[in-house]
Amino acid sequence: MKLEHWIIVAFIALCAGMTGVFLSGPLNNARPSSSAAGLHDLVHHDLNLSKDQAGKLDVIEDRFAIRKSELEARLKGANRALAEAISADKTNSPRVQAAIEEFHQAMGELQKLTIEHVFEMRELLTEEQAAVFDAEVVRALTGD
């Protein structure tokens, strides 16, 4: 198979994978115990937050949602740039590599932001609440 064919196959696989990632977000909400939605539900519904904690949490989550939305838009933009570069260049060009790097950078920033958000939420919790929260974080990350 020619290099161009491999690039097209890789591109289609990448697009299919990214489509799955973006479409799985709403589906994961149906199974909150295995996702970030599970952590969200735990904090909002199971930890019996005080009114003060709940108010502070709302501020934290509003700030997180804005930044997360920005990074997700950046990911989609990088994906579009990658599609355009592959379509135009039909080779693993510097433009293709730059789009891949932009995607990876934005994805890394989103992961860091999410971890920072988890720790910021944890700071609001009492010791007892934090113990339950920590167990859910570990379970979510390990799939146990």
C-alpha atoms as one frame of an Amber mdcrd trajectory, in Angstrom:
protein
   0.000   0.000   0.000   1.299   3.458  -0.870   2.197   5.981   1.802  -0.721
   8.176   0.708  -3.132   5.322   1.350  -1.684   4.726   4.819  -2.063   8.423
   5.597  -5.703   8.351   4.517  -6.338   5.235   6.618  -4.603   6.856   9.622
  -6.591  10.034   9.132  -9.899   8.161   8.972  -8.955   6.224  12.103  -8.015
   9.453  13.883 -11.288  11.100  12.879 -13.287   8.068  13.986 -11.474   8.001
  17.309 -11.958  11.702  17.940 -15.617  11.438  16.984 -15.959   8.685  19.540
 -14.270  10.806  22.190 -16.502  13.806  21.572 -19.690  11.769  21.250 -18.989
   9.657  24.315 -19.260  12.676  26.597 -23.073  12.655  26.650 -23.137   8.861
  26.867 -20.857   8.858  29.900 -23.416  10.930  31.765 -25.684   7.909  31.617
 -23.065   6.023  33.653 -21.924   8.657  36.135 -20.216   6.277  38.522 -17.486
   5.590  35.961 -16.719   9.135  34.873 -16.145  12.698  35.947 -19.929  12.993
  36.062 -19.831  10.428  38.874 -17.476  12.649  40.816 -19.731  15.624  40.112
 -22.791  13.721  41.345 -20.926  12.530  44.410 -19.937  16.060  45.386 -23.328
  17.613  44.689 -25.624  14.877  45.945 -23.840  12.458  48.253 -21.451  14.534
  50.368 -24.128  16.708  51.992 -22.325  19.978  51.353 -23.098  22.962  53.527
 -24.606  26.038  51.859 -21.210  27.730  52.111 -19.463  24.770  50.444 -22.116
  24.580  47.728 -21.800  28.295  46.972 -18.024  28.095  46.701 -18.320  24.976
  44.563 -20.618  26.777  42.123 -17.996  29.496  41.632 -15.260  26.898  41.094
 -17.362  24.958  38.597 -18.390  28.041  36.638 -14.736  29.019  36.229 -13.800
  25.454  35.259 -16.618  25.208  32.702 -15.455  28.351  30.899 -11.840  27.215
  30.645 -12.850  23.657  29.708 -15.054  24.970  26.910 -12.154  27.060  25.582
  -9.843  24.054  25.537 -12.440  21.832  23.874 -12.846  24.469  21.152  -9.080
  24.466  20.742  -9.115  20.672  20.364 -11.770  20.879  17.664  -9.803  23.615
  15.897  -6.650  21.519  15.966  -8.587  18.590  14.543  -9.879  20.786  11.713
  -6.358  22.062  11.049  -5.107  18.487  10.961  -7.820  17.474   8.508  -7.016
  20.431   6.269  -3.277  19.766   6.408  -3.674  16.078   5.589  -6.106  16.847
   2.804  -3.856  19.488   1.265  -0.405  18.006   1.875  -1.110  14.269   1.614
   2.070  13.622   3.554   3.329  13.821   7.108   4.244  17.452   6.554   5.355
  20.092   9.044   1.798  21.431   8.912   0.414  18.005   9.850   2.921  17.717
  12.672   2.069  21.224  13.938  -1.636  20.374  14.050  -0.910  17.149  15.926
   1.284  19.043  18.389  -1.424  21.680  18.937  -3.964  18.947  19.635  -1.658
  17.210  22.107  -0.858  20.477  23.846  -4.535  21.387  24.242  -5.374  17.866
  25.427  -2.576  18.035  28.010  -3.812  21.413  29.223  -7.341  20.024  29.556
  -6.059  17.103  31.601  -4.054  19.410  33.868  -7.031  21.734  34.243  -9.244
  18.811  35.220  -6.782  17.609  37.860  -6.458  21.142  39.243 -10.259  21.311
  39.371 -10.412  18.054  41.323  -7.954  19.381  43.906  -9.726  22.733  44.078
 -13.023  20.967  44.823 -11.318  18.789  47.419 -10.113  21.860  49.333 -13.742
  22.696  50.149 -14.417  19.369  51.829 -14.269  18.272  55.441 -11.954  15.364
  56.303 -14.852  12.903  56.186 -16.093  14.224  52.847 -12.545  14.236  51.452
 -12.079  10.556  52.332 -15.166   9.594  50.301 -14.123  11.963  47.494 -10.583
  10.552  47.373 -11.884   6.996  47.134 -14.114   7.981  44.189 -11.236   9.747
  42.431  -9.028   6.673  42.737 -11.868   4.379  41.633 -12.613   6.600  38.615
  -8.958   6.667  37.568  -8.327   2.949  38.033 -11.702   1.692  36.849 -12.105
  -0.398  40.004
